[in-house]
Structure formats: C-alpha cells, structure tokens
Amino acid sequence: MPGTGERKDPFRGYNFKVEVGGITRAGFREASGLDSSQDAIEYREGVEKLTARKLPGLNKYSNISLKWGVTDDAELWAWRKKSIDGTVERKNGSIVLCDDKGEEKVRWNFVEGWPTKWTGPSFNATGNEVAIETLEIAHEGLEKA
C-alpha cells in the first residue's frame, strides 16, 4: 500500500522573532495584526441589468501589535517618542516564524511602518505577573514571504 507522503506538522505560534529596521530588540511575548482586507465596491450603470457589479476597493492593513516584558531597553519607546514629538520615522520590518530548531520558516514583511500607539504596563501589588508594554505599528503593506 503506497504511503500518503511526508508528514508536515504546523509550526507553533510561540517561536517567533520581530525585526524592525535598525532596532535590535528580539524578545516579544506577542505579535498580532497580520491581516489584510479589501472592500467590495458596488457599481451599476443605468443601462445594465438590475444587479450591481462588485469591484475591488482599496487594500487595508490592520495595525501590528507587539507586546513585551518591560526592561531597561528603551529603543521602541524612543521610536514612539519621535512620533509624539512630530517627527514620524518610518521603518520596514518583519515578523518571522521559526521552527523548533530556531530556523526561519515563514516571514511577514511590513513596509513604511511607524508607531501609532504605546500602552504602558498595569501594576497590581497583589499580583506576580510580568509588566507588559504594547506598541502598535501602522503600516502601508504586508507581504508573506
């Protein structure tokens, strides 16, 4: 009886790294917002049947959200601070999914990204959780490589 081929298990979502042009920070707890959408635009001319055509609209991309444990590394805050001060610095970057050996398997590249929102940690004297910061990056395109 012939085999069904080589088994291909899916990669696990916890083994990833983030690359943002010129920022060397690598350890993140979570990266999300890797999606794109395109609205359908309905269009009809008066001489056509009573059904509207559906034309493709503009491509839209959600903000990428990065979460990490607070340390004394201030590179991402410094990038956000430039935007707050009125100097938007755009960077290209990647979210890279790795296998269990740490080898790169899938890469999502974003272009013209800039930090649109920073959220600081919540504090609770009775808890034992790690303090988490969040940065949202607006961008103008996403490609899976």
N, C-alpha and C positions, 0 to 999 in steps of 0.2 A: 504494500500500500504506500503510495507516494506521500512524502511529508507535506505539511502545509506551509513550509517556508521558515525563514528565520523569524524568531520572536522579537518583537520591538515593543519594549515596555515604555510607557510615557515617562518623561522627565519629571522630577519632583520640583515643586514650586519654591522650595526653601533655599535652593542652591543657585544664587544669582549674584551679580555684581552690577554696579552702576558706574558709568563713565560719563563725566560732564567735562567738556573741553577745558583743560587747564586746572581742574580741581581734582586732587588726587584721592579724595575720600572714597573708601570702597565698602565699608561695612554698613549695611542698611537692614532694618527689620522688615520693611515692606516697601514694595513699589507697585503702584496701580495706576489705572487710567490709560492703558494701552488699547485704545479703540478709535475707530473712525466711523463716520456715518455720512450719508448723503440723502438729502431730502428729495422727494419726487415733486416736480412742479407740474401742475395740471395746466394744459393749454388746449384751447379749442378755437378754430376759426369758424365763422358763421356758415360756411358752405359745407362743412363736414357733418358726418352723422352725429347723433346725439350722445356721443361718447368722447370724453376728453382724452387727449394723449397725455402720457406721463413722461416728462423729460427729466434728465438728471440735473440736479441742482449742484450747489457748491459742496465741496468736501469739507467736513468739520471734524475737528480732533478735540477730544477731552483733554483737560489738564492732567499732567502726570503728577502723581502724589508720591513723595518719598518720606518715609518715617525712619528715624534712627534714634538710638540712645544718646542722650546728652553727654558730651565730653568737652574738653577744653579746645577742641578743633573748631575754629571759627570761620573757615573758608566759605561755607554755604551762607552763613549769616552775612558775611562781608559782601557776597554777591547780591543778596537781597537788599542790603543797605544801600548799595549803589542805585537800585531801582527806586527806593524810598526817596533818595536824595535827588532824583530826576535824571540820572544817567543810566538808562537801560542798556545793559551789556548782554547781547545775545550770544548763546553758545549752542553748539551741536553736541549731542550726547547719545548714549546707548544704554539700554537695559539688556544685560547679557545673561542668558540661562545656561548653566553648566551641568554636566553630568556628575555622578557620584565621585568621579576621579578629579573633578575640578576643571575638566576640559570644556571649552566653549562649544555649545551645540546650536543655539539659536540666538539671534541678535535683533533687537528692535531699535532702529536708529531714529532719533528725532532731530529736526532742524529748526534753527532760529528760536531756540528756547530762551525764556527769561523768567525769573522768579516773580510770580504774581501774588503769592501769599505765603506767609510764615506763621506757624502756630507753635507757641511755646508749650512746655510741659504743664501738666496739672500736678499739684502737690497735695499729699494726704499723709499726715503724721502717723496714722494708724496702719498704713499700707506698707508693702515691701516691693512694689513694682519699680521697674526702671523708669526714669524720667525720659519721656519721648518728645522729640521735636518733629514737626512736619513742615515740608516745603512743597508748594505747588508750582509747577513749571508750565506756563503757557507756551505753545509751540505752533509751528506752521506746517507740520507734515510729519508722518510716521511711516516707516518702511520696515518690513520684516525681511531680514537677510539670513 
